């Protein structure tokens, strides 16, 4: 059912993605729900619009059935003693630590060695790390890029040296990679949006606000496009979209407070990343608005799991951080072993978790690939 919905929704995504975003931190006001198709255009000035090739992942998803990590074959992998490097955008937030943990788990399972090089959210340092990886003579690279447009600084030098690259979590505007372990971001944006619209209407309103990832990332564009369709279908207005600068709780708190001040009529907040959801719950508590504005977030952590169990967070589309690192490493191993990729783009599931379904066995299985057991309870 999920795959079918994802395929149908992906057909709409082609047009929606091309209209989204700039890379700078922006605050925008969306039109009424009846004008929803134009909302993405207003997210950034025309001269800052993303280049046309950034719609390619949507076109690919629309033209073929989505392939999921559940169907990856591990047969024929032989990488004992091989070296891979994980190029991380940062390790300041837990999400990337958990992606790294997935890489580590895969390497331990298959007997490969790995090193992590951190870009500290700098495109220039990411490029330097790619050159370092080439100099090290690694057998493969797992990349979580700083931004979609910066991938070429890693992919091109690795391609020149015959080093395969797999990408975890954030898409690329160029496609010279072996495999991209993505998440079903469009469906997650749609599912989260549909649920949030229901919650917002139940609280007596018909508008929401958004704390967004930088919209120069393909995953952010996909989530936004799914959200916009859900709001259009449910007659809910996206009153304002604000992009984060650094994905910290501090920055997210400032954004949330500004949104609450500017739009007291809003009865829902869509948080596109973990720290935004945590910040929103805390902001509502301090403002005395708990229970009056619904929060639906993304990614997943022990704290957000706790908030959902306590009813402070209405729901969350969880994303397999550990799973993305693990499967990106497994696909790197297949490349080293001379095997063909199962698919060029492979999705991890991104189900909607609420207080009502959090103890379902299938949800618990996804949570175990979202963050490691060492981080906290599921």
N, C-alpha and C positions, 0 to 999 in steps of 0.2 A: 504493500500500500504506500509506504514511504517513498520507495523508488519511483512508483508511478506518479505520485504527486510531484516529486522533484523533477521528473522529466517534463511534466506538463507545465510547471511553473518556469522551468528553464527557458521555454519558448518565449515567454514574455520578457525574460531577463535581458535578452540581447539589446532591445531598445532602451531599457531602463539603465543598464550599466553605462552605455555610451554618454549619458547625460550627466553622470555623477562626477564630482569633484576635484577640488584643489588640494595641494599638500600642506597648505598653511592652516593654522588654527583659525576657524571661522565660526561665526554665529549667524544663522540665517532664520528667516521667518517664512514658513510654508503657507501656501494659499489654502483655501477651504477644500474639503474633501472632494467636492465636485470637480476641482481642478487638479486632482492628484497627479495625473501624468506629467504636469509641468513642474512639480515640486523639485525633482532632481535637478532640472535646469537651473533653478534659482539657488541651488546650493553653492554656486560659485559663479563669478563673472565669466562671460564667454571666453575671454582670452586665457582663462586659467583652466578651461575644460580639459579633461584627460584626453590623450591622443586616442585616435580611433582604434589602434591595435589593442587597446586595453579591453575591448569587448571580446577578444578572441576566446578566453576561457568560457564565456557564455555561449558563443557560437558552437564551440566544441561540445559543450554539455547538451545543447539543443539538438545537435546532429546525431548523437549516439546515446544509447542507454548508459546511465551512470554505472560505474563499477565501484564496488565497495570493498573495504579491507577484509571483510568476512570471506571473500572469495580468492584472496591471494594464495598462491601455491609456494611453499618453501622447498619443494623438491629440487635437488640438484645443486643446492648451495654448498660451496666449499671455500671457506675464507679463513681457515686456521692461520693465525699469525699475520694476516693482512692488516694494513693500517688505514683507518679513515679519520677524517677530521670533521668535527661539528662546528660550523660557523654560526654562532649565536648573535642576534642583534644586541642583546644585553643579558645579564643575569641578575638585574636589579629587581625584577618582578618574578614571582613564583612560577608563572606560566612557562617561561623559558627554562627555568630550573627543572621543571617537570618534563619538558620536551627533551632536555639533556638526559634526564633520568631514563627516558625511554630508549635513547640511543645507547646508553650504558647497558641496559638490560639486554638489548639485542646483541651487543658485542660480547657480553658474558655468555650468552646462550650459544653463540656460534664460534667463540674462540678468537675474535678479532680484537685488535688494539684500537683505542681511540684517543684523540686529543681534542679539547675544546678551545677555540679561539673566539674572543668576544669583541664585538665591534663598538660597544658602548654607544649604540644608536647613531653611529657616524658612518655615512656612506664611504668616506675616504678611508677610514680604518678598516671597514669591511673589505674594500679593494686590496688594502695592504695585507690583510689576513689571507685573502685568496692567493696572493703572490707567495706568502709564507708557506701555505699549504703545498703549492706547486714545488717550491724549493725543498720542502720536506720529503717529496717523492711519495706522497700518499697514494693509496690505491683508489680511493673514492672520497667524495665530499658530500656531507649532509648540510644543507643550507636552510636557515631560517632568516630571510633577508630583512634588512632595515626597512626597505620599501619595495614595492613591486617594480618600480622603475630602476632600482639600483642593481638588479640581478645580473645584468650584463657584465658588470665589473668582476663578477665571480665566474659566470658561465663561459665567457669568451676565453679567458686565459686557461681555464681548465680544459675546454674543448681543444685548444691549440696543443695541449700536452696529452690529450687522450685520456683525461681523468673524468670519469662519469660523475655527474652531480644529481642528487635527488633533493627535492625541496620539501620542507615541512612547514605547513601552517599558513604562509603568505604567498600568494600567487606572483607570477612573473609576467612582465610585458613581452618578454622574448621566450621562445619555446625550445631552445637548444639544451634541454635538460633531459635526463633519462626518465624521470618520473616525478610527479608532484603529488604528495600526500596532502590532500585538502580536507575540508569539512563541508558538509552539505549546507553551506552558508545561506544560500538563497532560501531553501526550505526552512532553515532555522529562523531567518528573519521573518518569513511569512507566518510560521507557527507561533513564534513569540508575539508577533504583531496581532494575530487573530485573537490569541488569548488575552493580550493586554487590552485590546479594544473591548472585549467582553467585560473585563474587570473595570475598565474606566467607565463604561456605560452603567454598570451596576452601581457605581458610586455617584451617578447622577450627572456625568459630564460627557462631552463628545470631542475632547481634544487631549493630546499628549505632547510631551516634549522628549527630546532625544539627546543623550550624552553619547557621542559617536567616537569611534576610532578615526584616525586620519583617513580621509576619503581618497588618498592616493594609493590605498591598498585595495587589491582586488577583492579580498574577503570582506572588507568594509562596504564596498560598493554592492556586493551581492546581498549582504544582510540588509542594507538600506533599501535596495530594490524590492526585496521580499516584504519588508515592513510597509513600504509605500503601497504595494498592491493590497495588503491586508487592510490597511486603513481606508483605502478607496472602497473596497468591498463592504466595509462595515460602517461607512459614513462617519469616520473619525478624522479630525484634522490634526496634522502634525504642525503644532504651533511654532516650534523652533527646534533647530538642530545645532548643537555646538560640538566642535571637534576638540579632542584632547590634545595637549602639547606633548605630554610625556607619560601618559597612562598611570600616573600615580594617584593615590587616594587623595592627596592634598589638592592636586589640580582638579580632580573630579569633584571634590567638595566645593571648590570655588565655582565651578561650572553649574553644579546642581543648585547652589544657593542663588546664583544669578537667574537661573531658569524659573525657580519658584517665585522669585520676586517679580520677574517680568510677566509670568503667566499664572496668576493665582487661580485662574479658571481650570487649569489642567488637572485631570484626575488620573493621569498615568505617566510613568517615566519609563522609557525604553533605554536600557543601559547596554551598550554594545560590547562591553568588556568587564571583567571581574571587578576591578577596583571601582568602577563607576557604580556598580550595584551595591557594593559595600558602603560607598560614600552616600548614596541616595537613602539607604535605610537609616544611616546615622543622622543625615540632615533632616529627614522627616521626624525622627525622634526628638531632636533638639527643637524643631519648630512646632512641635505639638501636632503634627499632621499625620502621625501613624494611623493607618486605617482609613484615611480620607483620600490618599493618593496611592495607587497600586504601582509596585515596582516589578518589572520583569527584566532579568539580566541575562548575561552570557558567560560562558566558560566553565565555572565551577570550582569550588574550594571547600574545605571543611567549614569555614565561617559562613559561606553562603548556604551550604547544606543546613547548618544550624538555623540560619534565619528562615529558611523555608519550613523547617520542622516547627518553628515557633510562630509561623504565620506572618512574619515581618516582611518577607519577600514573597510575592504572589507566585512567582515561578522563575525558571531559568532554563535556557537551552544550553546544555552542558557540552563541552568540546573536549575530545580526548587528547589532552596535552601529552600525556605519557604515550598514548597510542600513536600519535603522529610521529613522535621521535622514534618509537620502536619500529613502526612500519617503514618510515623513511630509511632507517638503517638496513632493514631487511631487503628493501628494494636496491639499496646500494650494494649489498652483498650479491644480489642476483646479477647486477651489472658486472661486478668483479668476476663472477663465475661464468660470464659469457652467455647468460640467459637473457631472453627477451623479457621486457617489462609486461606484466599482466595487462596494463593499460597505461596510457600517458598521464592521465589524471585519475587518481583513486580517492574516493571519498571515505571519510570516517562518519559514522552516524552522529547526529547532533539532536537527540530527543529533548522534548520539553519535559522538565521535571517540576512537579508541584508537590505540595504537602500530601496530596491524595495518592500519588503514585510512586513516591520516593522509595518505598520498600518493595516494589515489584522486582522480581528477580532479574528481569532484563535491564531495568534501570540501574540496579546495583552493579550489574556486570559492566555497564558503561562507566559508572562512577569509578570503578577500580582501574580503568584506563584513563581517567581524567586527571587524578592526582594519586601519588603513591600512598600506601598505607601508613608510611612514616609521617605523613603530613597531618593525619587526623582521621576522625571517624567518617564513615559514609552514611 
